[in-house]
Amino acid sequence: MCGHCRSKHSVWSARRAFVLAAGATALAPALAQVDVGKPSVLRNLVGAQQLESAAVHQYLQTMGQARTQGTLAPDSHPQLKRLRAIAQRLIPFATQWNERARSWRWEVNLIGSQQINAYCMPGGKIAFYTGILDKLKLSDDEAAMVMGHEMAHALREHARERLAKSQATGIGLSVGAQLLGLGDLGNVAANLGTRLLTLKFGREDESEADLVGLEMAARSAFDPSAGASLWRKMAAATGAGGGPAFLSTHPSGPQRIRELEANAPKVRGLYDHARKHG
């Protein structure tokens, strides 16, 4: 990261950022209850550190724009406090799915917007839009499912895998070379920033994120049944104005809900354990 970006990041962290240590120890058993297989080896074609640095660059830029526009929620905002409390419960279970998460500087911010949207960028940079909380009237359990799902995309490194697959066509060989450490990181950040925010994951990625998020939420004492109720709300929201932005990259459907309902009993014991020992 360039000196300017480091300075900007330092100032940002001091003023706004919600930074959590990722080294907390989970109480529940580490053995996964959902089956998502091993991460794709294709992701190794793209450097993790380079992609995470590009994500930080874009995240800081997006939050800076929101601050300038007066839409970035202050630390005292009740909804932001709520989201950060949810994150504090989820993050201790992240390293089970990716050891790199131990060094991530997790951040959660809230942007005032009618958009029904939320995301977690590589490296643990989370953003929610007020529209997803207000329009869908999300309970804490449902908000945790959204957050867990987005965190799971980052933990399973789906963006890294997708970008690796599309190096030659979608983003070009030159950017691919930069991601592999052969070019200037500043240019990588500029070229990848918007793409990271609009990247469309495949059906398998979405299923993995649903299940990993479901398990993380259950381990954090959030009700597993909220996964299905969340996506029912998402499906109902598609009728207004062509559907929310969230669904352009996270399509809903009956199969998704059925899969969540089928897997909820698998993590019910984790949920009960977390509630008992929480």
ABEGO torsion letter per residue (X at the ends): XBAAAAAAAAAAAAAABBBBBAABBBABBABBABBAEBBBAAAAABBAAAAAAAAAAAAAAAAAAAAAAGABBBAABAAAAAAAAAAAAAAAAAAAABAAAAABBBBBBBBBBABBBBBBBBGGBBBBBAAAAAAAGBBAAAAAAAAAAAAAAAAAGAAAAAAAAAAAAAAEAAAAAAAAGABBAAAAAAAAAAAAAABBBBAAAAAAAAAAAAAAAAAAGBBAAAAAAAAAAAAAAAABGGEBAAAAABBBEAAAAAAAAAAAAAAAAAAAAAAAAX
